[in-house]
Amino acid sequence: MTAQASEKLIHQGKGLLMHSLPLNRCRSFNIKARELLISSTGLWRGYLGDWTIIDGRLYLIGIHGTLKNGEKVSLYYFFPGYPNIVFAHWSSGSLEVMFGKCIEYIHMGFASRYEKEWHIFVENGVVVGEKTILNSPVQRP
């Protein structure tokens, strides 16, 4: 598998790389997502999501993709009635956010390693914990 384009977490005004796919756990999204055009091997899921955390809750604030018929889609297509922001109540698990330089590029999925990782633990869209991991540069013989 080719390295994949990251989701984006907006945090303190900055767009951070998120190597997690919270929308995979949303059944209603996945039904409509079957109609997305896969235009790149670097984006097998067919969309990019923008996320933020407000008051300890995870929100989806944007989706960028194209349908197989060529129509551009946004958040409203997948979540009618919510054109700007959706509380990610379906999301539970770990969000992996990357910081710093890429210290080891791996051409597969989200396997590349970065200087620092921020793991945010979420249950039903609510942040319940977090931890930071400092990665050491790869030592080559």
DSSP file (Angstrom, degrees, kcal/mol; ACC not computed):
  #  RESIDUE AA STRUCTURE BP1 BP2  ACC     N-H-->O    O-->H-N    N-H-->O    O-->H-N    TCO  KAPPA ALPHA  PHI   PSI    X-CA   Y-CA   Z-CA
    1    1 A M              0   0    0      0, 0.0     2,-0.1     0, 0.0     3,-0.1   0.000 360.0 360.0 360.0 141.5    0.0    0.0    0.0
    2    2 A T        -     0   0    0     39,-0.3   107,-1.3   106,-0.2   106,-0.2  -0.408 360.0 -86.9 -73.6 151.5    1.2    3.5   -0.8
    3    3 A A  B     -a  109   0A   0    105,-0.3     2,-0.3    -2,-0.1   107,-0.2  -0.367  53.8-131.5 -55.8 141.0    1.7    6.1    1.9
    4    4 A Q        -     0   0    0    105,-2.3    39,-0.2    -3,-0.1     2,-0.1  -0.741  12.0-106.2-106.2 147.4   -1.6    7.8    2.6
    5    5 A A        -     0   0    0     37,-2.9     2,-0.1    -2,-0.3    -1,-0.1  -0.448  44.8-118.4 -65.7 140.2   -2.6   11.5    2.8
    6    6 A S        -     0   0    0     -2,-0.1    13,-0.2     1,-0.1     2,-0.1  -0.430  12.3-119.4 -82.7 152.8   -3.3   12.5    6.4
    7    7 A E  E     -B   18   0B   0     11,-2.0    11,-2.6    13,-0.3     2,-0.5  -0.384  37.0-120.4 -71.0 167.6   -6.4   13.8    8.0
    8    8 A K  E     -Bc  17  50B   0     41,-2.5    43,-2.9     9,-0.2     2,-0.6  -0.970  19.9-164.0-122.4 129.3   -6.0   17.3    9.5
    9    9 A L  E     -Bc  16  51B   0      7,-2.4     7,-2.8    -2,-0.5     2,-0.7  -0.954  15.2-145.9-107.7 119.3   -6.5   18.3   13.1
   10   10 A I  E     +Bc  15  52B   0     41,-3.3    43,-0.6    -2,-0.6     2,-0.4  -0.766  29.7 167.7 -84.7 117.5   -6.8   22.1   13.6
   11   11 A H  E >   -B   14   0B   0      3,-2.8     3,-1.8    -2,-0.7    -2,-0.1  -0.983  65.0 -14.8-138.2 122.6   -5.2   22.8   17.0
   12   12 A Q  T 3  S-     0   0    0     -2,-0.4    -1,-0.1     1,-0.3     3,-0.1   0.873 129.2 -52.4  51.6  42.2   -4.3   26.3   18.3
   13   13 A G  T 3  S+     0   0    0      1,-0.2     2,-0.4     0, 0.0    -1,-0.3   0.469 117.1 109.0  79.4   2.5   -4.7   27.7   14.8
   14   14 A K  E <   -B   11   0B   0     -3,-1.8    -3,-2.8    -5,-0.0     2,-0.7  -0.875  67.4-128.5-114.5 145.9   -2.4   25.1   13.2
   15   15 A G  E     -B   10   0B   0     -2,-0.4     2,-0.3    -5,-0.2    -5,-0.2  -0.828  32.1-169.0 -90.5 115.2   -3.2   22.2   10.9
   16   16 A L  E     -B    9   0B   0     -7,-2.8    -7,-2.4    -2,-0.7     2,-0.4  -0.782  26.7-106.8-107.2 148.7   -1.6   19.1   12.2
   17   17 A L  E     -BD   8  98B   0     81,-0.6    81,-2.8    -2,-0.3     2,-0.6  -0.585  32.7-163.9 -73.4 125.8   -1.2   15.7   10.5
   18   18 A M  E     -BD   7  97B   0    -11,-2.6   -11,-2.0    -2,-0.4     2,-0.5  -0.956  11.5-165.3-116.0 118.6   -3.5   13.1   12.0
   19   19 A H        +     0   0    0     77,-3.3     2,-0.3    -2,-0.6    78,-0.1  -0.311  62.6  88.1 -97.2  49.3   -2.8    9.5   11.2
   20   20 A S        -     0   0    0     -2,-0.5   -13,-0.3    75,-0.1    -2,-0.1  -0.963  64.4-145.4-141.1 155.2   -6.2    8.2   12.3
   21   21 A L    >   +     0   0    0     -2,-0.3     3,-1.7     1,-0.1     4,-0.3  -0.684  20.6 171.1-125.8  77.2   -9.4    7.8   10.4
   22   22 A P  G >  S+     0   0    0      0, 0.0     3,-1.4     0, 0.0    -1,-0.1   0.789  75.5  66.2 -59.0 -28.2  -12.3    8.5   12.8
   23   23 A L  G >  S+     0   0    0      1,-0.3     3,-1.9     2,-0.2     7,-0.2   0.728  82.4  76.3 -68.4 -19.4  -14.9    8.5    9.9
   24   24 A N  G <  S+     0   0    0     -3,-1.7    -1,-0.3     1,-0.3     6,-0.0   0.778  93.7  52.8 -59.2 -24.0  -14.2    4.8    9.4
   25   25 A R  G <  S+     0   0    0     -3,-1.4     2,-0.8    -4,-0.3    -1,-0.3   0.427  86.9  94.6 -91.8   0.4  -16.3    4.1   12.5
   26   26 A C    <>  -     0   0    0     -3,-1.9     4,-2.2     1,-0.2     3,-0.2  -0.821  56.0-167.3 -99.9 105.3  -19.3    6.1   11.2
   27   27 A R  H  > S+     0   0    0     -2,-0.8     4,-1.6     1,-0.2    -1,-0.2   0.895  85.6  51.7 -59.7 -45.6  -21.8    3.8    9.5
   28   28 A S  H  > S+     0   0    0      1,-0.2     4,-1.2     2,-0.2    -1,-0.2   0.867 111.6  48.7 -64.4 -34.6  -23.9    6.4    7.8
   29   29 A F  H  > S+     0   0    0     -3,-0.2     4,-2.4     1,-0.2    -1,-0.2   0.934 107.3  54.8 -66.5 -46.2  -20.8    8.1    6.3
   30   30 A N  H  X S+     0   0    0     -4,-2.2     4,-0.6    -7,-0.2    -2,-0.2   0.796 102.0  57.7 -62.8 -29.5  -19.4    4.8    5.0
   31   31 A I  H >< S+     0   0    0     -4,-1.6     3,-0.7     1,-0.2    -1,-0.2   0.948 114.6  36.6 -64.2 -48.2  -22.6    4.0    3.1
   32   32 A K  H >< S+     0   0    0     -4,-1.2     3,-1.9     1,-0.2    -2,-0.2   0.793 104.8  71.3 -73.9 -28.0  -22.3    7.3    1.1
   33   33 A A  H >< S+     0   0    0     -4,-2.4     3,-1.9     1,-0.3    -1,-0.2   0.690  78.6  77.8 -64.6 -17.9  -18.5    7.1    0.9
   34   34 A R  T << S+     0   0    0     -3,-0.7    -1,-0.3    -4,-0.6    -2,-0.1   0.734  88.8  58.8 -61.8 -20.5  -18.9    4.2   -1.6
   35   35 A E  T <  S+     0   0    0     -3,-1.9    33,-2.4    -4,-0.1    -1,-0.3   0.432  81.6 114.7 -89.0   0.2  -19.7    6.8   -4.2
   36   36 A L  B <   -K   67   0C   0     -3,-1.9     2,-0.4    31,-0.2    31,-0.3  -0.472  69.3-119.6 -75.7 143.1  -16.4    8.7   -3.8
   37   37 A L        -     0   0    0     29,-3.6     2,-0.9     9,-0.2    29,-0.3  -0.646  14.2-145.2 -78.4 131.2  -13.9    8.7   -6.6
   38   38 A I        +     0   0    0     -2,-0.4     6,-0.1     1,-0.1     3,-0.1  -0.862  31.7 162.8 -96.7 101.3  -10.5    7.2   -5.8
   39   39 A S        +     0   0    0     -2,-0.9     2,-0.3     4,-0.3    -1,-0.1   0.458  57.4  35.2-103.0  -2.1   -8.2    9.5   -7.8
   40   40 A S    >   -     0   0    0      3,-0.4     3,-1.5     1,-0.1     6,-0.2  -0.995  64.1-135.9-152.3 142.7   -4.9    8.7   -6.2
   41   41 A T  T 3  S+     0   0    0     -2,-0.3     3,-0.5     1,-0.3   -39,-0.3   0.671 109.3  63.7 -70.1 -14.8   -3.1    5.7   -4.7
   42   42 A G  T 3  S+     0   0    0      1,-0.2   -37,-2.9   -38,-0.1    -1,-0.3   0.368 108.3  40.4 -86.7   4.1   -2.1    8.1   -1.9
   43   43 A L    X   +     0   0    0     -3,-1.5     3,-1.6   -39,-0.2    -3,-0.4  -0.394  63.1 160.7-148.9  63.5   -5.8    8.6   -1.0
   44   44 A W  T 3  S+     0   0    0     -3,-0.5    -1,-0.1     1,-0.3    -2,-0.1   0.762  74.4  61.4 -60.0 -26.4   -7.5    5.2   -1.2
   45   45 A R  T 3  S-     0   0    0      2,-0.2    -1,-0.3    -3,-0.1    -9,-0.1   0.697 101.8-133.0 -78.1 -16.8  -10.3    6.4    1.1
   46   46 A G  S <  S+     0   0    0     -3,-1.6    20,-0.6    -6,-0.2     2,-0.3   0.500  71.7  64.6  84.9   3.6  -11.3    9.1   -1.5
   47   47 A Y  E     - E   0  65B   0     18,-0.2     2,-0.4   -11,-0.1    18,-0.2  -0.973  63.9-138.7-150.9 162.5  -11.6   12.0    1.0
   48   48 A L  E     - E   0  64B   0     16,-2.0    16,-2.5    -2,-0.3     2,-0.4  -0.993  22.3-152.3-122.4 135.8   -9.7   14.2    3.4
   49   49 A G  E     - E   0  63B   0     -2,-0.4   -41,-2.5    14,-0.2     2,-0.4  -0.866   4.2-151.7-111.0 143.6  -11.3   15.2    6.7
   50   50 A D  E     -cE   8  62B   0     12,-2.8    11,-2.8    -2,-0.4    12,-1.2  -0.947  23.1-178.8-111.3 134.1  -10.7   18.3    8.8
   51   51 A W  E     -cE   9  60B   0    -43,-2.9   -41,-3.3    -2,-0.4     2,-0.3  -0.850  12.3-178.5-131.1 159.4  -11.1   18.0   12.6
   52   52 A T  E     -cE  10  59B   0      7,-2.2     7,-3.1    -2,-0.3     2,-0.5  -0.975  22.5-131.5-151.5 162.3  -10.9   20.0   15.7
   53   53 A I  E     - E   0  58B   0    -43,-0.6     2,-0.5    -2,-0.3     5,-0.2  -0.983  24.2-179.5-118.7 123.2  -11.4   19.6   19.5
   54   54 A I  E >  S- E   0  57B   0      3,-2.4     3,-1.4    -2,-0.5    -2,-0.0  -0.989  71.1 -16.7-125.0 124.7  -13.6   22.1   21.3
   55   55 A D  T 3  S-     0   0    0     -2,-0.5    -1,-0.1     1,-0.3     3,-0.1   0.870 129.6 -50.5  49.3  43.0  -14.1   21.8   25.1
   56   56 A G  T 3  S+     0   0    0      1,-0.2    71,-2.8    70,-0.1     2,-0.4   0.673 115.4 113.0  74.9  17.4  -12.8   18.3   25.1
   57   57 A R  E <   -EF  54 126B   0     -3,-1.4    -3,-2.4    69,-0.2     2,-0.4  -0.973  64.4-126.4-126.3 139.3  -15.1   17.1   22.3
   58   58 A L  E     -E   53   0B   0     67,-3.0    30,-2.7    -2,-0.4     2,-0.4  -0.683  29.7-174.7 -86.3 130.3  -14.0   15.9   18.8
   59   59 A Y  E     -EG  52  87B   0     -7,-3.1    -7,-2.2    -2,-0.4     2,-0.6  -0.972  24.3-138.1-127.3 140.8  -15.7   17.7   15.8
   60   60 A L  E     +EG  51  86B   0     26,-2.8    26,-2.2    -2,-0.4    -9,-0.3  -0.864  25.9 172.4 -89.8 124.3  -15.6   17.1   12.1
   61   61 A I  E     +     0   0B   0    -11,-2.8     2,-0.3    -2,-0.6   -10,-0.2   0.409  58.1  10.8-117.6  -0.3  -15.4   20.5   10.4
   62   62 A G  E     -E   50   0B   0    -12,-1.2   -12,-2.8    24,-0.1     2,-0.4  -0.913  46.9-164.8-173.5 147.8  -14.8   19.6    6.8
   63   63 A I  E     -E   49   0B   0     -2,-0.3     2,-0.5   -14,-0.2    12,-0.2  -0.997  11.0-165.6-135.2 134.7  -14.7   16.9    4.2
   64   64 A H  E     +E   48   0B   0    -16,-2.5   -16,-2.0    -2,-0.4     2,-0.3  -0.982  32.7 117.1-123.5 122.2  -13.1   17.2    0.8
   65   65 A G  E     -EH  47  73B   0      8,-1.1     8,-2.6    -2,-0.5     2,-0.4  -0.975  48.4-121.9-168.4 174.7  -13.8   14.7   -1.9
   66   66 A T  E     - H   0  72B   0    -20,-0.6   -29,-3.6   -29,-0.3     6,-0.2  -0.998  23.4-129.6-133.4 134.7  -15.2   14.1   -5.3
   67   67 A L  B >   -K   36   0C   0      4,-3.2     3,-2.3    -2,-0.4   -31,-0.2  -0.347  33.7-104.0 -75.4 163.6  -18.0   11.7   -6.3
   68   68 A K  T 3  S+     0   0    0    -33,-2.4   -32,-0.1     1,-0.3    -1,-0.1   0.748 122.9  59.7 -59.9 -24.1  -17.6    9.2   -9.2
   69   69 A N  T 3  S-     0   0    0    -34,-0.2    -1,-0.3     2,-0.1   -33,-0.1   0.417 123.2-105.0 -85.3   2.7  -19.8   11.5  -11.3
   70   70 A G  S <  S+     0   0    0     -3,-2.3     2,-0.3     1,-0.3    -2,-0.1   0.313  74.2 140.1  95.2  -7.9  -17.3   14.4  -10.8
   71   71 A E        -     0   0    0     -5,-0.1    -4,-3.2     1,-0.1    -1,-0.3  -0.530  51.4-128.3 -73.7 130.5  -19.4   16.4   -8.3
   72   72 A K  E     -H   66   0B   0     -2,-0.3     2,-0.3    -6,-0.2    -6,-0.2  -0.555  28.5-157.3 -73.8 141.5  -17.3   17.9   -5.4
   73   73 A V  E     -H   65   0B   0     -8,-2.6    -8,-1.1    -2,-0.2     2,-0.2  -0.871  13.4-178.4-124.1 157.7  -18.7   17.1   -2.0
   74   74 A S    >>  -     0   0    0     -2,-0.3     4,-1.0   -10,-0.2     3,-0.8  -0.664  51.8 -69.4-135.7-170.4  -18.5   18.7    1.4
   75   75 A L  H 3> S+     0   0    0      8,-0.3     4,-2.5     1,-0.2     3,-0.5   0.868 125.0  60.5 -54.3 -41.7  -19.6   18.0    5.0
   76   76 A Y  H 34 S+     0   0    0      7,-0.4    -1,-0.2     1,-0.2     6,-0.2   0.823  96.6  60.1 -61.9 -33.2  -23.3   18.8    4.1
   77   77 A Y  H <4 S+     0   0    0     -3,-0.8    -1,-0.2     1,-0.2    -2,-0.2   0.910 116.2  32.4 -61.0 -42.2  -23.4   15.9    1.6
   78   78 A F  H  < S+     0   0    0     -4,-1.0    -2,-0.2    -3,-0.5    -1,-0.2   0.775 131.7  32.4 -86.6 -28.6  -22.6   13.3    4.2
   79   79 A F  S >< S-     0   0    0     -4,-2.5     3,-2.1    -5,-0.2    -1,-0.2  -0.636  80.1-158.7-130.8  73.7  -24.3   15.0    7.2
   80   80 A P  T 3  S+     0   0    0      0, 0.0    -3,-0.1     0, 0.0    -4,-0.1  -0.235  81.5  29.1 -54.7 137.8  -27.4   16.9    5.9
   81   81 A G  T 3  S+     0   0    0     -5,-0.0    -5,-0.1     0, 0.0     0, 0.0   0.319 107.7  79.9  91.9  -8.0  -28.4   19.7    8.3
   82   82 A Y    <   +     0   0    0     -3,-2.1    -3,-0.2    -6,-0.2    -4,-0.1  -0.665  47.6 159.6-129.3  76.0  -24.8   20.1    9.5
   83   83 A P  S    S+     0   0    0      0, 0.0    -7,-0.4     0, 0.0    -8,-0.3   0.717  76.7  22.0 -74.1 -19.7  -23.0   22.2    6.9
   84   84 A N  S    S+     0   0    0      1,-0.3     2,-0.3    -9,-0.1    -2,-0.1   0.718 123.3  12.6-120.9 -29.0  -20.2   23.4    9.2
   85   85 A I        -     0   0    0      2,-0.0     2,-0.4   -10,-0.0    -1,-0.3  -0.984  49.0-169.9-158.9 138.9  -19.5   21.2   12.1
   86   86 A V  E     -G   60   0B   0    -26,-2.2   -26,-2.8    -2,-0.3     2,-0.4  -0.994  27.1-126.1-134.9 126.4  -20.5   17.7   13.4
   87   87 A F  E     -G   59   0B   0     -2,-0.4     2,-1.8   -28,-0.2   -28,-0.2  -0.580  24.3-134.2 -68.3 127.2  -19.9   16.2   16.8
   88   88 A A    >   +     0   0    0    -30,-2.7     3,-1.8    -2,-0.4   -30,-0.1  -0.397  45.3 154.8 -86.0  61.6  -18.1   12.9   16.2
   89   89 A H  T 3   +     0   0    0     -2,-1.8    -1,-0.2     1,-0.3    37,-0.1   0.700  68.4  61.0 -62.6 -21.3  -20.2   10.9   18.7
   90   90 A W  T 3  S+     0   0    0     -3,-0.2     2,-0.5    34,-0.1    -1,-0.3   0.603  84.4 101.6 -79.2 -12.8  -19.4    7.7   16.8
   91   91 A S    <   +     0   0    0     -3,-1.8    34,-2.9   -33,-0.1     2,-0.3  -0.636  37.9 155.4 -89.1 123.1  -15.6    8.0   17.4
   92   92 A S        +     0   0    0     -2,-0.5     2,-0.3    31,-0.2    31,-0.2  -0.994  39.8  48.3-138.8 139.1  -13.9    5.9   20.0
   93   93 A G  E    S- I   0 122B   0     29,-3.1    29,-3.2    -2,-0.3     2,-0.4  -0.931  89.6 -32.0 134.0-158.4  -10.2    5.0   20.1
   94   94 A S  E     - I   0 121B   0     -2,-0.3     2,-0.5    27,-0.2    27,-0.2  -0.859  39.4-154.9-106.6 131.9   -6.9    6.7   19.7
   95   95 A L  E     - I   0 120B   0     25,-2.9    25,-2.5    -2,-0.4     2,-0.7  -0.919  14.4-152.7 -99.5 126.7   -6.2    9.7   17.4
   96   96 A E  E     - I   0 119B   0     -2,-0.5   -77,-3.3    23,-0.2     2,-0.4  -0.894  13.3-174.1-108.7 112.8   -2.5    9.8   16.4
   97   97 A V  E     -DI  18 118B   0     21,-2.5    21,-3.0    -2,-0.7     2,-0.3  -0.895  13.4-142.2-111.0 131.8   -1.3   13.4   15.7
   98   98 A M  E     -DI  17 117B   0    -81,-2.8   -81,-0.6    -2,-0.4     2,-0.3  -0.728  17.4-176.8-100.1 141.8    2.2   13.9   14.3
   99   99 A F  E     + I   0 116B   0     17,-2.8    17,-1.8    -2,-0.3    16,-0.3  -0.928  44.8   6.3-129.5 155.3    4.6   16.8   15.2
  100  100 A G  E    S-     0   0B   0     -2,-0.3     2,-0.1    15,-0.2    -2,-0.0  -0.212 100.3 -16.8  77.9-163.0    8.0   17.8   14.0
  101  101 A K  E     -     0   0B   0      1,-0.1    14,-1.9    13,-0.1     2,-0.6  -0.408  66.9-106.3 -79.4 152.8   10.1   16.4   11.2
  102  102 A C  E     - I   0 114B   0     12,-0.2    12,-0.3     1,-0.2     3,-0.2  -0.715  35.8-177.1 -74.7 118.6    9.6   13.0    9.5
  103  103 A I  E    S+     0   0B   0     10,-1.9    35,-0.5    -2,-0.6     2,-0.3   0.603  72.2  21.8 -97.6 -13.6   12.4   10.9   10.9
  104  104 A E  E    S- I   0 113B   0      9,-1.7     9,-2.6    33,-0.1     2,-0.5  -0.797  70.7-153.3-154.9 110.7   11.6    7.8    9.0
  105  105 A Y        -     0   0    0     -2,-0.3     2,-0.5     7,-0.2     7,-0.0  -0.731  14.0-176.8 -85.9 126.9    9.6    7.8    5.7
  106  106 A I        -     0   0    0     -2,-0.5     2,-2.4     2,-0.1     6,-0.5  -0.990  24.9-138.9-125.2 122.0    7.8    4.5    5.1
  107  107 A H  S    S+     0   0    0     -2,-0.5     2,-0.3     4,-0.1     3,-0.1  -0.335  73.9  88.3 -81.3  60.0    5.9    4.2    1.8
  108  108 A M  S >  S-     0   0    0     -2,-2.4     3,-2.4  -106,-0.2  -105,-0.3  -0.846  95.6 -59.2-160.6 118.4    2.9    2.4    3.4
  109  109 A G  B 3  S-a    3   0A   0   -107,-1.3  -105,-2.3    -2,-0.3     3,-0.2  -0.155 108.6 -30.6  51.4-129.9   -0.3    3.7    5.0
  110  110 A F  T 3  S+     0   0    0   -107,-0.2    -1,-0.3     1,-0.1    -3,-0.1  -0.154 101.0 120.6-108.7  35.1    0.5    5.9    8.0
  111  111 A A    <   +     0   0    0     -3,-2.4    -1,-0.1    -5,-0.3    -2,-0.1   0.651  36.8 111.8 -79.8 -16.0    3.7    4.0    8.9
  112  112 A S        -     0   0    0     -6,-0.5     2,-0.4    -3,-0.2    -7,-0.2  -0.245  63.3-132.6 -58.7 147.3    6.1    7.0    8.6
  113  113 A R  E     -I  104   0B   0     -9,-2.6   -10,-1.9   -15,-0.0    -9,-1.7  -0.831  18.9-164.7-107.9 142.7    7.6    8.1   11.9
  114  114 A Y  E     -I  102   0B   0     -2,-0.4    21,-0.2   -12,-0.3   -12,-0.2  -0.765  35.7-103.7-119.5 165.6    7.8   11.7   13.2
  115  115 A E  E    S+     0   0B   0    -14,-1.9    20,-2.6   -16,-0.3     2,-0.4   0.857 103.9  18.4 -57.1 -37.6    9.8   13.3   16.0
  116  116 A K  E     -IJ  99 134B   0    -17,-1.8   -17,-2.8    18,-0.2     2,-0.4  -0.996  63.9-162.8-141.7 140.7    6.8   13.6   18.3
  117  117 A E  E     -IJ  98 133B   0     16,-2.7    16,-2.9    -2,-0.4     2,-0.6  -0.973   5.6-158.1-123.3 139.4    3.4   11.9   18.5
  118  118 A W  E     -IJ  97 132B   0    -21,-3.0   -21,-2.5    -2,-0.4     2,-0.6  -0.963  10.4-161.5-116.0 112.9    0.4   13.1   20.4
  119  119 A H  E     -IJ  96 131B   0     12,-3.1    12,-2.2    -2,-0.6     2,-0.5  -0.858   4.4-167.2 -98.6 121.7   -2.1   10.3   21.1
  120  120 A I  E     -IJ  95 130B   0    -25,-2.5   -25,-2.9    -2,-0.6     2,-0.5  -0.940  10.7-146.9-111.1 122.6   -5.6   11.6   22.1
  121  121 A F  E     -IJ  94 129B   0      8,-2.9     7,-3.1    -2,-0.5     8,-1.1  -0.798  19.7-174.1 -96.9 127.3   -7.9    9.0   23.5
  122  122 A V  E     -IJ  93 127B   0    -29,-3.2   -29,-3.1    -2,-0.5     2,-0.4  -0.941  16.1-169.9-125.4 138.5  -11.6    9.5   22.7
  123  123 A E  E >  S- J   0 126B   0      3,-2.6     3,-2.0    -2,-0.4   -31,-0.2  -0.979  82.1 -20.8-127.6 119.3  -14.8    7.7   23.8
  124  124 A N  T 3  S-     0   0    0     -2,-0.4   -32,-0.2     1,-0.3   -34,-0.1   0.868 129.3 -50.3  50.0  41.7  -18.0    8.5   21.9
  125  125 A G  T 3  S+     0   0    0    -34,-2.9   -67,-3.0     1,-0.2     2,-0.5   0.375 115.3 114.1  84.5  -3.7  -16.4   11.7   20.7
  126  126 A V  E <   -FJ  57 123B   0     -3,-2.0    -3,-2.6   -35,-0.2     2,-0.3  -0.875  69.6-122.0-106.0 130.3  -15.3   12.9   24.2
  127  127 A V  E     + J   0 122B   0    -71,-2.8    -5,-0.3    -2,-0.5     3,-0.1  -0.543  34.6 170.0 -70.1 125.4  -11.5   13.2   25.0
  128  128 A V  E     -     0   0B   0     -7,-3.1     2,-0.3     1,-0.3    -6,-0.2   0.441  60.1 -19.7-116.5  -5.2  -10.8   11.0   28.0
  129  129 A G  E     - J   0 121B   0     -8,-1.1    -8,-2.9     2,-0.0    -1,-0.3  -0.965  52.4-158.2 176.2 172.0   -7.0   11.1   28.0
  130  130 A E  E     - J   0 120B   0     -2,-0.3     2,-0.3   -10,-0.2   -10,-0.2  -0.982   2.2-169.6-161.6 159.5   -3.8   11.8   26.0
  131  131 A K  E     - J   0 119B   0    -12,-2.2   -12,-3.1    -2,-0.3     2,-0.4  -0.983  16.4-136.0-152.3 154.9   -0.1   11.1   26.0
  132  132 A T  E     - J   0 118B   0     -2,-0.3     2,-0.5   -14,-0.2   -14,-0.2  -0.922  14.2-161.3-113.7 137.5    2.9   12.3   24.1
  133  133 A I  E     - J   0 117B   0    -16,-2.9   -16,-2.7    -2,-0.4     2,-0.6  -0.976   6.2-153.3-120.1 128.7    5.6   10.1   22.6
  134  134 A L  E     - J   0 116B   0     -2,-0.5     2,-0.4   -18,-0.2   -18,-0.2  -0.906  17.1-151.4 -99.9 120.6    9.1   11.3   21.6
  135  135 A N        -     0   0    0    -20,-2.6     3,-0.1    -2,-0.6    -2,-0.0  -0.737   7.6-132.4 -95.8 139.8   10.6    9.2   18.9
  136  136 A S        -     0   0    0     -2,-0.4     3,-0.1     1,-0.1   -33,-0.0  -0.617  32.8 -98.9 -84.8 146.3   14.3    8.7   18.5
  137  137 A P        -     0   0    0      0, 0.0     2,-0.3     0, 0.0    -1,-0.1  -0.298  48.4 -94.7 -59.7 151.1   15.9    9.1   15.1
  138  138 A V        -     0   0    0    -35,-0.5     2,-0.7     1,-0.1    -3,-0.0  -0.514  34.9-140.1 -69.9 130.1   16.5    5.8   13.2
  139  139 A Q        -     0   0    0     -2,-0.3    -1,-0.1    -3,-0.1    -3,-0.0  -0.846  16.5-160.1 -94.4 117.9   20.0    4.6   13.8
  140  140 A R              0   0    0     -2,-0.7    -2,-0.0     1,-0.1     0, 0.0  -0.805 360.0 360.0 -98.1 138.1   21.5    3.1   10.6
  141  141 A P              0   0    0      0, 0.0    -1,-0.1     0, 0.0    -2,-0.0   0.501 360.0 360.0 -68.8 360.0   24.4    0.7   10.8
